[in-house]
Amino acid sequence: MSARTAQLWVVDDDRTVRIVLAQALRDAGYRVGAFEGASEALAALADGERPDLVFTDVRMPGLDGLAFLDQLKEGHPDLPVVVMSAYTDVASTAGAFRGGAHEFLSKPFDLDEAVALVERALPPEEAGEPAIETTSGGDELIGDTPAMRELFRAIGRLAQAPLSVLVTGETGTGKELVARALHRESPRAKGPFLALNTAAIPAELLESELFGHEAGAFTGANKRHVGRFEQADGGSLFLDEIGDMPANLQTRLLRVLAEGEFFRVGGRELIKVDVRVIAATHQDLEAKVRDGGFRADLLHRLDVVRLRLPPLRERKADVPALAARFLAQAGDELDATAKRFDAAALERLQKHDWPGNVRELENLCWRLAVLAPGDTITPRDLAKALARDQSPGAPAWQLALASEVRARLDRGDTGLHAPLREAFDQVLLETALEHSGGHRQNAAERLGLGRNTITRKLGARPRRGKRKPAP
């Protein structure tokens, strides 16, 4: 069969999508059948018709797209199926991949992309290569940028595998949401999901929190305590900030991952558990291994598969959808009409660098939901909200400096004091020099410094010309 004699089916209750997509595929030279619902397509299959690839919507009256996919795969396991949906969420994406979908196409989609997808999805003798990326989403974890579509594609495929996963990303990006999505879409979904931030618990209590303790194991242990591993048996345990785990506990964790067993603190009974561990960190664990702060064998156990959650500054196209979601959630919680950003405010949102990532955006939206005077949020409302910080009354420059420091700390940078102080001095001196029209003596007096200090700090840079007097 040649590439252009392949038989394609489009199954969608939306007449416009059905007609437009089918016509685009015909224009590309394919034979196309169009069906209003899954039942009609299944009837055609029963009559002996055989497509080479099927496009199907998810939400349709009667049999939905995922149930239709299950039936197609039951009788035709090698049939490529492209699942389409306007609802870009992890449940739909992961459900599609779990059911055997070849691809997930987010609506609205580009018709050229759909045609190119066919050429990649069909076997080589029929058209070409394997397919491209998927969509986005999840109850709170949403996004439609390429990086997020790739992340959701990975979640959909990893959810079924009993593998340890290491989620990396800066603070505030939503690493726990990735872990919850992996659990929710896995065979363990009916089991417990527990989360523990290892950096938030004192080292002397963390061992008991993870593994439990027997009565009398230490001062204050008046009764048996069941740890997180036992509580998560049959489900998933999310260990956030794993890079901060003390060395002695790294050894104990390694044994649990390797053997699935441990002793409670002060106990003699060997406890066996079946737990999928999903770990997360914002740190460079390879660097910690080199420095002796993290066990290499534990890293290898945790890092069977690594998922990177991009910072919000790398996916600013997702900001409007995230902001709308957070404002809608705030409206629901406050039992009020959900507010919205006007076009200028949205543009301003997308220019912000979001050092606090999605968490910063969420907090901002909640502040605006409470404090903005009208239902439409303007740039002026936004400017006031962005100027706020955990330090009430702090000047804007201090807030900007605090944001820069947080961003660098989140990236795992060290030795921050010297370069930041140097940059601060540079800005201070150059601004004063510009304000004085290039007069170093005047700039030095305004700053309370000696002229030689300015010369030394700025180096042998040329003098700027004097500012011309205003006419």
Sequence and secondary structure as in RCSB ss.txt:
>XXXX:A:sequence
MSARTAQLWVVDDDRTVRIVLAQALRDAGYRVGAFEGASEALAALADGERPDLVFTDVRMPGLDGLAFLDQLKEG
HPDLPVVVMSAYTDVASTAGAFRGGAHEFLSKPFDLDEAVALVERALPPEEAGEPAIETTSGGDELIGDTPAMRE
LFRAIGRLAQAPLSVLVTGETGTGKELVARALHRESPRAKGPFLALNTAAIPAELLESELFGHEAGAFTGANKRH
VGRFEQADGGSLFLDEIGDMPANLQTRLLRVLAEGEFFRVGGRELIKVDVRVIAATHQDLEAKVRDGGFRADLLH
RLDVVRLRLPPLRERKADVPALAARFLAQAGDELDATAKRFDAAALERLQKHDWPGNVRELENLCWRLAVLAPGD
TITPRDLAKALARDQSPGAPAWQLALASEVRARLDRGDTGLHAPLREAFDQVLLETALEHSGGHRQNAAERLGLG
RNTITRKLGARPRRGKRKPAP
>XXXX:A:secstr
  GGG EEEEE S HHHHHHHHHHHHHTT EEEEESSHHHHHHHHHTT   SEEEEESS SSS HHHHHHHHHHH
 TT  EEEEES   HHHHHHHHHTT SEEEESS  HHHHHHHHHHHS TTTT           SS    SHHHHH
HHHHHHHHTTS   EEEE  TTS HHHHHHHHHHTSTTTTS EEEEETTSS HHHHHHHHH B TTSSTT  S B
  HHHHTTTSEEEEETGGG  HHHHHHHHHHHHHSEEE BT  SEEE   EEEEEESS HHHHHHTTSS HHHHH
HHTTEEEE   GGG GGGHHHHHHHHHHHHHHHHTS   EE HHHHHHHHHS  TTHHHHHHHHHHHHHHH SSS
EE HHHHHHHHH  SSTT  HHHHHHHHHHHHHHHTT    HHHHHHHHHHHHHHHHHHHTTT HHHHHHHHT  
HHHHHHHH S           
